[in-house]
Amino acid sequence: MRAAGRRAPALLVLVSAALIVADTVNPLEPLRTFGSALYGGLEDAASAGVRWASGERRLEDLERENARLRADLLAARRPTPSPAQADGYRVVSAHVIGFGRDGTVTVDTGSDGGVARDMTVFDGNGLVGRILRSGPGTATVQLATASGASIGARLEGSREVGLVAGVPERGLLRLSLLNPSAEVKPGDRVVTLGSRNMRPYVPDVPIGTVVAAEPAPDALTRSALVRPFARFTALDLVTVVLGPLPDAADPAVDTSGDKGSAEAEETRKSGSKKAKGA
């Protein structure tokens, strides 16, 4: 009994010491630290991913708005009403992702985005070219300076009409005016003439500036060299014109929803006329 009595205080001392150690040294703390680092890192990565995705969406929104504003500005520059209406064109933005040796570039928007052959392409500086062919996700653009390019054009000031062709070896364009007596001088601005149904070129897209009037090789045309506004070696964000904005007055636009009200109005007017005649 005495031995057991002497061992009891010793056991109490050992238990107390063990509790103190357990209270100061937590064996789960390393696990908690590891878990915090792991899940904290994952949380940071997820948060960064969300921020990145949000930024990408914001960038896409800004690019679409940029393309729309370019189209509005282009339509507003027209001296006469445009078939695309006064408030712009239907457009889509695209990035140049490849340069070809044949006077073409590849953009990252294709038929899935509404892009089709013979659509106008321009950027913030001026005319880039036209869509040559289109796939689901990409499209090929023929540059205005390509050797095979031929673009209806006019002098912005005098409105004299001509044709612009590429001079790829010099990075310039050659304007041939139909009027051999037309006055053309350095500094004159050249814009697109426009095509039927706006394809391949919508009207009044800035092409470039005359840098030199050439001696007339014959008495049939008047020609000049034009420096393009677009920087074809540094193309990035471009705008593709999909077509004119819908017009309620256009017979091609479905207005069947208003047919009943139109007929009712016509009937009312007819009845009013009969009443006056009576």
C-alpha positions in Angstrom: 0.0 0.0 0.0 2.9 2.3 0.8 4.5 1.7 -2.6 1.3 2.4 -4.4 0.8 5.5 -2.4 4.3 6.7 -3.3 3.7 5.9 -7.1 0.5 8.0 -7.3 2.1 11.5 -6.9 4.8 10.4 -9.5 2.1 9.4 -12.0 0.2 12.7 -11.4 3.5 14.6 -12.1 4.1 12.7 -15.3 0.5 13.2 -16.5 0.7 16.9 -15.8 3.9 17.2 -17.7 2.4 15.3 -20.6 -0.6 17.7 -20.7 1.7 20.7 -20.7 3.7 19.4 -23.6 0.6 18.5 -25.5 -0.8 22.0 -24.9 2.4 23.6 -26.2 3.3 21.2 -29.0 0.3 20.3 -31.2 1.2 17.3 -33.5 -1.6 18.4 -35.9 -0.1 21.8 -36.5 2.2 20.7 -39.3 -0.8 19.1 -41.0 -2.8 22.3 -40.6 0.1 24.4 -42.0 0.4 22.1 -45.0 -3.4 22.2 -45.6 -3.5 25.9 -45.3 -0.6 26.3 -47.9 -2.2 23.8 -50.3 -5.7 25.0 -50.2 -4.7 28.6 -49.9 -2.6 28.2 -53.1 -5.5 26.5 -54.9 -7.8 29.3 -53.8 -5.3 31.9 -55.1 -5.0 30.1 -58.4 -8.8 29.8 -58.7 -9.2 33.5 -57.9 -6.5 34.4 -60.4 -8.3 32.2 -63.0 -11.5 34.0 -62.4 -9.8 37.4 -62.7 -8.1 36.3 -65.9 -11.4 35.0 -67.4 -13.2 38.2 -66.4 -10.4 40.3 -68.0 -10.7 38.3 -71.2 -14.4 38.8 -71.4 -13.9 42.5 -70.7 -11.3 42.7 -73.4 -13.7 41.0 -75.9 -16.5 43.4 -74.9 -14.2 46.4 -75.5 -13.1 45.0 -78.9 -16.7 44.6 -80.0 -17.5 48.1 -78.9 -14.4 49.3 -80.7 -15.5 47.6 -83.9 -19.0 49.1 -83.6 -17.7 52.6 -83.0 -15.4 52.3 -86.1 -18.4 51.2 -88.2 -20.5 54.1 -86.8 -17.7 56.6 -87.6 -17.3 55.1 -91.1 -21.0 55.5 -91.8 -21.1 59.0 -90.3 -18.3 60.1 -92.7 -20.4 59.5 -95.8 -21.4 62.7 -97.6 -24.6 61.0 -98.9 -27.0 58.6 -97.2 -25.8 55.0 -97.2 -27.7 51.8 -97.7 -26.2 50.8 -94.4 -28.2 53.6 -92.7 -26.8 56.5 -90.7 -26.0 54.5 -87.6 -23.4 52.1 -89.0 -22.9 48.5 -90.1 -23.2 45.1 -88.7 -19.6 44.2 -87.8 -17.4 41.7 -86.0 -13.9 42.2 -84.6 -11.1 39.8 -85.4 -7.4 39.4 -84.7 -4.7 38.9 -87.4 -3.0 35.6 -86.4 -1.0 34.8 -89.5 0.8 36.5 -92.5 1.0 34.8 -95.9 3.6 35.5 -98.6 0.9 35.9 -101.3 -0.5 39.2 -99.9 -2.9 37.6 -97.5 -3.4 37.4 -93.7 -5.4 35.0 -91.5 -7.8 36.3 -88.9 -9.3 34.3 -86.0 -13.0 34.8 -86.8 -14.7 32.8 -89.5 -18.1 31.6 -90.7 -19.1 30.7 -87.1 -18.9 34.5 -86.5 -20.8 35.4 -89.6 -17.8 36.1 -91.8 -18.1 35.1 -95.5 -16.3 35.6 -98.8 -16.1 39.2 -100.2 -16.7 41.1 -97.0 -14.8 44.4 -96.3 -12.0 44.4 -93.7 -10.6 47.6 -92.2 -8.8 48.7 -89.0 -8.5 51.9 -87.1 -6.3 53.4 -89.8 -8.1 52.4 -93.0 -8.9 49.7 -95.5 -7.2 46.4 -95.0 -8.8 44.3 -97.8 -11.5 41.8 -98.4 -12.3 38.3 -97.2 -10.9 35.8 -99.7 -12.3 32.6 -98.1 -13.8 31.7 -94.8 -13.7 28.6 -92.6 -15.5 27.8 -89.3 -13.0 29.5 -87.0 -10.7 31.5 -89.3 -10.8 33.5 -92.5 -8.2 34.6 -95.1 -8.0 38.3 -96.0 -6.6 39.5 -99.3 -4.7 42.7 -98.6 -5.4 45.8 -100.6 -1.7 45.8 -101.6 -1.8 42.3 -103.0 -0.8 42.0 -106.7 -4.3 40.6 -107.6 -6.3 43.2 -105.7 -8.5 45.6 -107.6 -10.6 48.1 -105.7 -13.1 50.7 -107.0 -12.1 54.0 -105.5 -12.6 57.8 -105.7 -10.9 61.0 -104.6 -12.6 62.0 -101.4 -12.6 65.7 -102.3 -13.5 65.8 -106.0 -15.3 62.5 -106.0 -13.5 61.5 -109.2 -13.9 57.8 -109.8 -11.1 55.3 -110.6 -9.5 52.0 -109.7 -6.9 51.1 -107.2 -4.5 48.2 -107.7 -1.7 46.9 -105.5 2.0 47.7 -106.1 3.3 45.1 -103.6 7.0 45.5 -104.5 6.8 49.1 -103.2 4.1 48.7 -100.5 2.0 51.2 -102.4 -1.2 51.4 -104.4 -1.8 52.8 -107.9 -4.9 54.9 -108.5 -6.1 55.1 -112.1 -8.8 57.7 -112.6 -11.3 57.3 -115.4 -11.2 61.0 -116.1 -7.9 61.7 -117.8 -8.3 65.4 -117.0 -9.0 64.9 -113.4 -6.8 67.0 -111.0 -4.9 64.9 -108.6 -2.1 66.0 -106.3 -0.1 64.8 -103.3 -2.1 64.9 -100.1 -5.4 64.0 -101.8 -7.3 61.3 -99.8 -8.6 58.2 -101.6 -11.6 56.2 -100.3 -13.5 53.2 -101.6 -16.2 53.6 -104.2 -18.4 50.9 -102.8 -19.9 47.8 -104.4 -23.3 46.5 -105.2 -24.9 45.1 -102.0 -21.8 46.4 -100.1 -19.6 43.5 -101.2 -16.7 43.2 -101.5 -16.3 46.9 -100.4 -18.6 49.3 -98.5 -18.3 52.9 -99.6 -16.0 55.6 -98.3 -13.6 53.5 -96.4 -10.3 55.5 -96.2 -7.7 53.8 -98.4 -4.7 56.2 -98.4 -3.1 59.4 -99.5 -1.8 60.4 -102.9 2.0 60.7 -102.7 2.8 61.4 -106.4 0.9 62.0 -109.6 2.3 59.8 -112.4 2.8 61.0 -116.0 -0.1 59.7 -118.1 1.0 56.9 -120.4 -2.0 57.6 -122.6 -4.9 60.0 -122.8 -7.5 57.6 -121.4 -6.6 57.6 -117.7 -4.9 59.7 -115.0 -2.8 57.8 -112.5 -1.2 58.4 -109.1 0.7 56.5 -106.4 -1.1 56.2 -103.1 0.4 55.4 -99.7 -2.2 53.3 -97.8 -3.3 54.3 -94.3 -3.3 50.7 -93.0 0.1 49.4 -91.7 0.1 46.0 -93.4 3.2 44.8 -91.6 1.7 45.6 -88.2 -1.9 44.5 -88.4 -3.6 43.3 -85.2 -7.2 44.1 -84.4 -9.4 44.5 -87.5 -13.1 44.9 -88.2 -15.1 42.8 -90.7 -18.3 44.4 -92.2 -21.0 41.7 -92.1 -23.6 43.8 -93.9 -26.1 46.7 -93.4 -28.1 47.1 -90.3 -31.7 45.9 -90.6 -34.0 48.6 -92.0 -37.7 48.5 -91.2 -38.4 50.0 -94.6 -36.4 47.3 -96.4 -38.8 44.8 -98.0 -36.3 42.1 -97.3 -36.8 42.6 -93.6 -39.7 40.6 -92.2 -42.3 43.0 -91.0 -45.2 40.5 -90.8 -45.7 41.4 -87.2 -46.8 44.9 -88.2 -48.9 43.7 -91.2 -52.2 43.7 -89.3 -51.8 47.2 -87.9 -50.8 48.5 -91.4 -53.9 47.0 -92.9 -56.0 48.4 -90.2 -54.6 51.9 -90.8 -55.2 51.6 -94.5 -58.8 50.5 -93.9 -59.3 53.4 -91.5 -58.0 55.9 -94.2 -60.1 54.3 -96.9 -63.2 54.6 -94.7 -62.4 58.2 -93.9 -62.2 59.1 -97.6 -65.5 57.4 -98.4 -67.2 59.3 -95.5 -65.9 62.6 -96.9 -67.1 61.7 -100.4 -70.6 61.0 -99.1 
